[in-house]
Amino acid sequence: MTAQQRDLVHQILRDAPFDLGGDVAIHRPLLEQMLTAQPLPEDVRTTSGELGGVPAIFIDIAGVEPKGTIFHMHGGGFALGSARGSIGLASDLARRTGMRAVSIDYRLAPEAPYPAALHDVTAAYRALLEQLGGAGGVVVTGESAGGNLAVELLVAGRAEALPMPAAVAVFSPMTDLTVSGDSFTSKAQVDPNISADAIRTRVAEYLGGTTDATDPLVSPVFADLTGLPPLLIQAGSHEVLLDDATRLAVKAAADDVPVILDVTPDVSHVFQAFAAILEEGDAALNRAASFVESHVKEPALVV
């Protein structure tokens, strides 16, 4: 049955009008429509707010006393996507872990290139820790470009002596903005909706012509990851960003970070978002939830 499910998901992605590398004025609303087309489960409660002056959406599961907080960064190549569009994935992980989630609406390129997004997520993270009184019950997560920001938040936060979260989990992260991984070529024919050209377009806007793609604060594979908390990296074997995931795992291991690389065969970018119709996505989120629960040792106050 899973082969049919995988084929369905690939067909949905191939047929989607959304183009990651397209004009942001056209494709921002198309992506938003795609991500919010399905109604949220009845137990999901959302509240709009802010952290450190940065817009955020707080996500609670009805009837659950949260034992921690998931601090989530949405994807979209640094130029598209939104906190609201990530509620489905963030709430699914929150339900499986018995935690609360908060998704951050960081500023987007090209209007606000680097370092705006990193400044936003850092300010929001700092404010969250102040409200919670610590980082022991916090897990940082992110998908795609949000996976990049999840790791860079901790690299930048370490330099500012910010407390590290209990763990970090990233899904199909963008980690090398030089766009040089072999998988951009070797997986081009099996990735249903992302190309190297699309990534290069978004990267150029994010860097704004002023930042080198090898800067450790934009490409985590070039950063010193020493001292970061336990890291889970999930990816699909049918995505051009596969090498971004595997190379991050190698770098983390070399820097003595406890790391788990979890690659699922024959599935595409951020396949966990299709957990409701894809067994592999459901199983991957269960593994992510087990990872999160194994590292959250103390309850976090509700903000």
C-alpha positions, 0 to 999 in steps of 0.5 A: 500500500505504501508504494501507492501512497508514495505515488500519490504524494509525488503526483500531488507535488508534481501537479501543484501550481506552486514553484519554489523558484517562482515570483514571490508575489505569485507563489507565496499565496499559492504555497499558502493555499497548498499548505492550508487547504486541509482543515486542521484537526478539531483538537488543534487550538491556535493563538496569534501573538509575538515573541521578542517583537516577532509575530508567532502562532502558538499551537496547543492540543486540546486536553493536553497539559504540555510538558514542553515547547516546540520552537518551530521555523517554517520552510519556503526557501527563506522567501515563501511560507509562513507560520500559519502554513506550518501549523499542520506539521508543527501540531502533528508533532506537538500531539505526538509528544504531548507538547505545545508548539510555537511557529515563528513568522520571521521576515522573508527575502528578498524584502528582508535578506540575511540576517533578518530571519536569523535575527528574528528567530534569535529574538523570539527564542530569547524571549521564549526562554525568558518567559519559560525561565529556561531551555530544558523543556524546549526543542527547536525544530524546522523544515527546509529553510527553517531547518537551516534557521533551526541550526543557525539559531543555535550556532549564533545563540552559542556565541551569545551564550544563550542556553541551548535547548534540550534537542533539535530536529530538522526535516529536509534541511537546507544546509549548504547555500553554495548548492554544491551537493551531488544530489542536486544532480543525482536526484533531479529526476526523482524529486517531484517539485524542487530543483537546483535552479529554484534553490539558487534563486531563493539563495541569491535573494536571501544572501542579497549579494552581500553575504558569501554562501560559505559563511558559517551563519548561512550554511551550517555545513561550514559552521563549528557545531561543537556544543550543540544539543542532540540533533535529529536529521530526517530526509527523503531519498527522493529529494535534491537536498539529500546531500544537505542532510547527510553532510550536516550529519557528518559535520555534526558527528565530526564536531562531537554532536550526538546526531541521528541521520534518518533517511526514508527511501523513495519519498520526497522533501518534507514528506512528514507533512503528508503523514495523514496519507503516507505511512512513511510520513507517519512513521517518521513523525513517530520516530521524531516524537520518540527522539524529542520525548527522550530528551525533554526531561523537565516540564516547560511553563506555558507562555 
